[in-house]
Amino acid sequence: MCTGKCSLFIAITLYPLVLLSIICNILLFFPEWTTKYVKEGQITEEVKYMGGFIGGGVLVLIPALYIHLTGEQGCCGNRFGMFFSIVFAAMGLAGAIYSFIVALLGLSNGPLCKDKSGQWETPFKESNLTYMTKSDTWAHCKEPKNVVQFNMGLFITLLVASILQGLLCASQIINGLVGCICGTCSNKEPANMCTGKCSLCIAVTLYPLALISIICNIVLFFPDGDIKYAKDGHITEEVKYMGGVIGGGIMVLLPALHIHLTGKQGCCGNRCGMFLSIAFAAVGVVGALYSFIVAVHGLHNGPLCKYLLIWSRPFKDSNTSYLGDSSIWWQCQEPENIIQFNIGLFSTLLVTSGLQLILCATQMINGLMGCLCGTCNKKDKDMI
């Protein structure tokens, strides 16, 4: 069995499933193919959890990109790359499970719709999925038109896609373990671990993670997709700490650039470059740690929102965690869906910074090995 080819197959299969999950989640915001329901906030609650976009989308796409690299005869196509693919595949598995749970809840509770009395409610919430086989009960939903079939079709698609993603990511965990022990079947893979190629692999992986961190932090300044909250200063305090831009962004991107150079046959691809990469990687660790701590505080304290006409943080000193109790989310009346918005983006920052932390810490060890043993680079002059 060639573990490298298996990785390539898994990654290529994951790409369309990721795209399918993202498209399904986006479409669920537009029942009856109109924007009026999303503008009025009359959207099924599970759609707002962004299971297809965050879970089956971003959290599976990042591992798929890395797994793809382990299947190529390049920087990550070696035992070291296979070892890290286990971590990334576990992240993809977590994303797929999240997407699966949200889709299952969406099917179980049924859609939000206007009933015969003109009230907006979820009439099938206590039906235990029996409404799916009783089409005569679908008439309870008068508006949006055909919303039951619409939600069923898209949530079932998300359910199937997440199951396939989960199986593929679980397979990569096993495949990565075998590849780490037995090799990737790559003709160009060296017999021993090559510190230069490891550096290149780490740098290539850090680039998209840094970009995601920056994007998430910037998006957090615009809840409800509106700039008015940033202008009025009604932004969650932790967003202003710029953990994603400064910590997970700049402080990781600069080390990634140097680490990349140590994996090339150039000025830094030698023992001296590897020695300096330890210091740069340490900066990356500090940046990732800063981003991680800010994200944890952002999730723990909850968002700044309007509660009973006053801007406050109603969940900051709460005895119970708001994260697992959606029944108290009503306390945040403005911006709309601010809780789901903050949870989604801060969770993404949390996962991203965790991966950055692991990668930069690994480069510190790899840099030390490269400083002592060389970079496996033919042009390495053993400079000190």
C-alpha positions in Angstrom: 0.0 0.0 0.0 1.4 3.4 -1.0 0.5 5.9 1.8 1.5 8.9 -0.4 -1.0 8.0 -3.1 -3.7 7.3 -0.5 -3.2 10.8 0.9 -3.5 12.3 -2.6 -6.7 10.3 -3.2 -8.2 11.4 0.2 -7.4 15.1 -0.4 -8.8 15.1 -4.0 -12.0 13.5 -2.7 -12.3 15.9 0.2 -12.2 19.1 -2.1 -15.7 18.6 -3.7 -17.2 17.6 -0.4 -15.9 20.8 1.2 -17.3 22.8 -1.7 -20.7 21.0 -1.4 -20.9 21.7 2.3 -20.2 25.4 1.9 -22.7 25.8 -0.9 -25.4 23.9 1.0 -24.9 26.1 4.1 -25.0 29.3 2.1 -28.2 28.2 0.2 -30.0 27.4 3.5 -29.9 31.2 4.3 -32.1 31.8 1.3 -35.4 29.7 1.4 -37.6 30.4 -1.5 -34.5 31.8 -3.2 -35.0 35.3 -1.7 -33.0 37.4 0.7 -36.0 38.8 2.7 -36.1 36.0 5.3 -32.4 36.4 6.2 -32.9 40.2 6.4 -35.8 39.7 8.8 -33.9 37.0 10.8 -36.5 34.3 10.0 -33.9 31.6 9.4 -33.8 28.1 11.0 -31.5 28.3 14.0 -29.2 25.4 13.0 -28.4 27.2 9.7 -26.8 30.0 11.8 -24.4 27.6 13.5 -22.6 27.4 10.1 -22.0 23.7 10.3 -21.4 23.3 6.6 -19.3 26.5 6.3 -17.1 26.2 9.4 -17.2 22.5 10.1 -17.5 20.7 6.8 -15.9 23.7 5.0 -13.0 25.6 6.6 -12.1 22.9 9.2 -11.9 20.2 6.5 -10.4 22.3 3.7 -7.2 23.2 5.7 -6.4 19.5 6.4 -7.3 18.6 2.8 -4.7 21.1 1.5 -2.0 19.7 3.8 -2.9 16.1 3.1 -2.6 16.9 -0.6 1.0 18.0 0.0 1.9 14.7 1.7 0.8 12.9 -1.4 3.2 14.9 -3.6 6.9 14.4 -4.1 7.7 17.7 -2.4 8.3 19.4 0.9 5.7 17.3 2.9 5.9 14.0 1.0 7.9 12.3 3.8 7.5 10.7 7.2 7.5 14.0 8.9 4.7 15.3 6.7 2.8 12.1 7.3 3.1 12.6 11.1 1.6 16.1 10.9 -1.1 14.8 8.6 -2.5 12.9 11.5 -3.0 16.1 13.5 -4.6 17.9 10.5 -6.8 14.9 9.8 -8.0 14.9 13.4 -8.9 18.6 12.9 -10.9 17.6 9.8 -12.6 14.8 11.7 -13.7 17.3 14.4 -15.1 19.7 11.7 -17.0 16.8 10.0 -18.5 15.7 13.3 -19.6 19.3 14.0 -21.2 19.6 10.6 -22.9 16.2 11.1 -24.3 17.2 14.5 -25.7 20.5 13.2 -27.2 18.8 10.2 -28.8 16.2 12.3 -30.3 18.8 14.7 -31.5 20.8 11.7 -33.4 17.7 10.4 -34.7 16.7 13.9 -36.0 20.1 14.8 -37.4 21.0 11.4 -37.5 24.4 9.7 -38.6 27.7 11.2 -41.7 28.8 9.3 -44.9 30.8 9.5 -47.9 28.6 10.6 -51.6 28.9 9.9 -51.9 31.4 12.8 -49.3 33.7 11.3 -46.7 32.9 14.0 -43.1 32.0 13.3 -42.2 28.7 15.0 -40.6 25.3 14.5 -43.8 23.1 14.4 -41.9 19.8 14.0 -39.4 20.3 16.9 -40.8 17.6 19.1 -41.7 15.2 16.2 -38.5 13.1 16.4 -38.0 13.1 12.7 -41.5 11.6 12.0 -42.6 14.6 10.0 -40.1 13.6 7.3 -42.3 10.6 6.3 -45.6 12.4 6.8 -45.9 14.8 3.9 -49.5 15.7 4.9 -48.1 17.6 8.0 -45.9 19.8 5.8 -48.9 22.0 5.2 -48.3 23.5 8.7 -45.6 25.6 7.2 -47.3 28.3 5.1 -44.2 30.4 4.5 -41.5 30.2 3.1 -43.0 28.1 0.4 -41.7 24.5 0.3 -39.4 25.3 3.2 -39.7 21.7 4.6 -38.5 20.1 1.4 -35.9 22.8 1.0 -34.4 22.2 4.5 -34.7 18.4 4.3 -32.8 18.3 1.0 -30.0 20.5 2.0 -29.5 19.2 5.5 -29.6 15.5 4.3 -26.9 16.5 1.7 -24.8 18.1 4.5 -25.4 14.9 6.6 -24.1 12.6 3.8 -21.2 15.0 3.0 -20.1 15.2 6.7 -20.2 11.3 7.0 -18.0 10.9 4.0 -15.6 13.6 5.2 -15.4 11.9 8.6 -14.6 8.6 7.1 -11.9 10.1 4.8 -10.3 12.0 7.7 -10.4 9.0 9.9 -8.8 7.0 7.1 -6.0 9.6 6.8 -5.3 9.3 10.5 -4.6 5.6 10.0 -2.8 6.2 6.7 -0.7 9.0 8.2 0.4 6.7 11.1 1.4 3.9 8.6 3.2 6.5 6.4 5.0 7.9 9.4 6.3 4.4 10.3 6.8 2.9 6.9 7.3 5.8 4.5 5.4 7.4 1.7 6.6 5.2 -1.3 8.1 8.4 -2.7 11.2 7.8 -4.8 12.6 11.1 -3.6 12.0 10.5 0.1 15.3 10.3 1.9 16.1 7.4 4.2 16.4 9.7 7.2 14.4 12.7 8.3 15.5 15.7 6.3 15.4 18.9 8.4 15.4 21.1 5.3 12.3 19.5 3.9 10.6 19.5 7.3 11.2 23.3 7.5 9.7 23.8 4.0 6.7 21.6 5.0 6.1 23.7 8.2 6.4 27.0 6.4 4.0 26.0 3.6 1.4 25.0 6.2 1.8 28.2 8.3 1.0 30.5 5.3 -2.8 29.6 5.0 -3.1 29.5 8.8 -1.7 33.0 9.1 -4.1 34.2 6.4 -7.1 32.6 8.1 -6.2 34.3 11.4 -5.9 37.7 9.8 -9.2 37.3 7.9 -11.1 36.1 11.1 -9.8 39.0 13.2 -10.8 41.6 10.5 -14.3 40.0 10.0 -14.9 40.2 13.8 -14.9 44.0 13.5 -18.1 43.8 11.3 -20.8 41.9 13.1 -24.0 41.6 11.1 -21.9 42.6 8.1 -22.2 46.3 9.0 -19.5 48.9 9.7 -21.7 50.9 12.1 -20.7 48.9 15.2 -17.0 49.5 14.6 -17.7 53.2 14.0 -19.7 53.4 17.3 -17.1 51.5 19.2 -19.6 48.6 20.0 -17.0 45.9 19.4 -16.1 43.0 21.7 -13.0 44.0 23.7 -11.0 40.9 22.7 -11.4 41.7 19.0 -9.5 45.0 19.6 -6.6 43.1 21.0 -5.9 42.0 17.4 -4.9 38.4 18.4 -5.5 37.1 14.9 -3.8 40.0 13.0 -0.8 40.6 15.3 -0.4 37.2 17.0 -1.6 34.5 14.6 -0.9 36.8 11.6 2.2 39.0 11.5 4.1 37.2 14.4 3.6 33.8 12.6 4.0 35.0 9.0 7.4 36.6 9.5 8.9 33.4 11.0 7.2 31.3 8.3 9.0 33.3 5.6 12.4 32.6 7.2 11.6 29.0 7.9 10.7 28.6 4.2 14.1 29.9 3.2 15.9 27.3 5.4 14.2 24.6 3.3 15.5 26.0 0.1 19.0 25.7 -1.5 19.9 29.3 -0.8 21.3 31.7 1.7 19.5 30.3 4.7 19.5 26.6 3.7 22.4 25.7 6.1 23.2 25.3 9.8 23.4 29.0 10.4 19.9 29.5 8.9 18.6 26.6 11.0 20.0 28.1 14.1 18.2 31.4 13.4 15.0 29.6 12.6 14.9 28.5 16.2 14.6 32.1 17.3 12.1 32.9 14.6 10.0 29.9 15.5 10.0 31.0 19.1 8.5 34.4 18.0 5.9 32.3 16.1 5.1 30.4 19.3 4.6 33.6 21.2 2.4 35.0 18.5 0.3 31.8 18.3 0.0 31.7 22.1 -1.2 35.3 22.2 -3.8 34.6 19.5 -4.9 31.4 21.4 -5.3 33.3 24.8 -7.2 36.1 23.2 -9.6 33.7 21.4 -10.1 31.7 24.7 -11.0 35.0 26.5 -13.3 36.1 23.6 -15.2 32.8 23.8 -15.3 32.7 27.6 -16.5 36.3 28.2 -18.9 36.3 25.3 -19.8 39.2 22.9 -20.6 42.8 23.6 -24.2 43.3 22.6 -27.3 45.4 23.4 -29.2 43.9 26.3 -32.3 45.7 27.5 -31.3 48.8 25.6 -27.9 48.8 27.3 -24.6 47.8 25.6 -23.0 45.2 27.9 -21.5 41.7 28.1 -24.3 39.6 29.7 -22.4 36.4 29.8 -19.1 37.7 31.2 -19.7 36.8 34.8 -22.4 34.2 34.3 -22.3 31.1 36.6 -23.4 28.9 33.6 -21.6 28.8 30.3 -23.6 30.4 27.5 -21.8 28.2 24.9 -23.8 25.1 25.8 -27.1 26.9 26.6 -28.6 28.5 23.5 -31.8 29.3 25.5 -30.2 32.4 27.0 -28.8 33.8 23.7 -31.9 35.9 23.4 -30.3 38.3 25.8 -28.2 39.7 23.0 -30.7 41.6 20.9 -28.2 43.5 18.7 -26.2 42.9 16.5 -28.3 40.1 15.1 -26.8 36.6 15.6 -23.8 38.1 17.3 -23.3 35.1 19.5 -23.1 32.6 16.6 -20.9 35.1 14.8 -18.4 35.4 17.7 -18.4 31.7 18.5 -17.7 30.7 14.9 -14.8 33.1 14.3 -13.2 32.8 17.8 -13.4 29.0 17.6 -11.7 29.2 14.2 -9.0 31.4 15.7 -8.6 28.9 18.6 -8.1 25.9 16.3 -5.8 27.9 13.9 -3.6 29.2 16.7 -3.4 25.8 18.3 -2.0 24.4 15.0 0.4 27.3 14.6 1.7 26.7 18.1 2.3 23.0 17.4 4.1 23.8 14.1 6.3 26.6 15.5 7.3 24.5 18.5 8.1 21.6 16.1 10.3 23.9 14.1 12.3 24.8 17.2 13.2 21.1 17.6 13.7 20.7 13.9 15.9 23.8 13.8 18.0 22.4 16.6 18.4 19.1 14.7 19.3 21.0 11.5 21.8 23.1 13.3 23.6 20.1 14.7 23.2 17.6 11.8 22.7 19.7 8.7 19.8 20.3 6.3 20.2 17.4 3.9 20.8 20.1 1.3 23.5 19.3 -1.3 24.7 22.9 -1.2 24.8 23.1 2.6 28.3 24.4 3.4 28.0 23.6 7.0 28.3 27.2 7.9 28.1 28.2 11.5 
